[in-house]
Amino acid sequence: MTRWNYCPQCATPLEMLPQQEDSGIVERLRCAGCGFTHWNNPTPVLAAIVEYRGQVLLARNAAWPAKMFALITGFMEAGETPQEGIAREVKEETHLDVQSLDLVGVYDFQRMNQVIIAYHAVCEGEVRLSPELVDWRLYDLPDLKCWPAGTGYALADWLRSRGHEPVFFTAEENAERRRGLD
């Protein structure tokens, strides 16, 4: 998480200062010079459980270890709805066209100060990965394993909605798939 050091309005060093807010006295990064407050609100992130040809597509980011595959994700941009944003991300990352979208749920990802808005996206077309992604795989629902983090919980909820009890990676399996990432 990025720590702000200076006020973006007047360049005064920011300090943890107490101030009365609706919930009481709260310490936040504030500017003693102009009163600016850095709220540190979570960033909205969009995720798609991509259904492609009757299977679920998981992809591997170029910066990830070889065994780590996950949902298609991306940041929502100003001026777009979450539905427009995830359709754009799916298109940018996989070159697939979203035919239908259904909200799966909203999940916290506090480690990255994000809120994940997850969708089930039925897609068509031919997969062509963006340079950000290096590999993709298709999985039948019974073969999917969930990871113990935001998008993994979204995948688990979606699997339950399809009548499949999700199976999570064990701690050892998850450490193995993440090896080299942390």
C-alpha positions, 0 to 999 in steps of 0.5 A, spaced: 500 500 500 502 506 498 503 511 503 502 518 502 508 523 505 506 530 502 499 534 501 497 533 494 494 540 494 500 544 498 506 540 499 506 540 506 508 533 510 502 529 512 501 527 519 497 522 523 492 527 526 486 526 530 479 530 528 472 529 530 468 525 525 461 522 525 464 516 528 468 520 533 475 522 534 479 519 528 486 519 526 488 520 519 493 522 515 492 530 514 495 536 512 496 541 518 497 547 512 491 546 508 486 541 512 487 536 506 485 529 509 487 522 505 481 518 506 485 512 504 478 509 501 479 502 498 479 501 491 474 498 487 477 492 483 472 488 478 473 480 477 470 475 472 469 468 473 469 467 465 465 461 462 468 459 456 465 453 452 462 450 458 468 451 462 471 456 467 477 460 464 483 462 469 489 466 467 496 467 469 499 474 470 506 474 467 509 477 474 506 470 477 509 463 479 508 458 474 502 454 478 498 460 479 492 461 475 486 466 477 480 470 475 480 475 470 481 482 474 482 489 473 481 496 476 474 500 474 475 506 470 472 513 471 466 514 467 464 506 467 459 502 470 462 496 474 458 491 468 462 496 463 468 495 466 469 488 467 466 487 460 472 491 458 477 488 462 475 481 459 476 484 452 482 487 454 485 481 457 483 475 453 480 478 447 473 475 449 466 478 448 462 478 454 455 475 452 452 475 459 454 478 466 451 476 473 453 479 479 456 474 484 458 478 490 462 483 493 468 481 497 473 485 501 481 484 500 484 488 506 491 486 504 491 490 498 485 495 501 481 493 495 473 492 494 472 486 489 466 486 485 465 479 482 461 477 476 460 471 472 461 472 465 459 468 459 464 469 453 465 468 446 470 468 441 477 466 440 482 467 446 488 472 445 491 474 451 494 481 453 501 482 454 500 482 461 497 475 461 502 469 459 497 463 460 490 460 460 487 454 462 480 451 462 477 447 468 470 443 469 467 445 475 469 439 479 476 440 477 476 448 480 480 449 486 479 456 490 484 460 494 483 463 500 483 470 498 478 475 495 477 472 488 477 465 491 471 466 495 468 469 489 469 463 485 467 459 491 460 462 492 459 461 484 461 454 485 456 453 490 450 457 486 452 451 481 451 446 486 458 444 487 461 444 494 468 448 493 474 445 495 480 450 497 487 449 496 490 447 503 495 451 506 501 447 503 498 447 496 497 455 496 504 456 499 506 452 493 502 456 488 504 462 490 512 461 491 516 466 489 510 471 489 511 474 496 
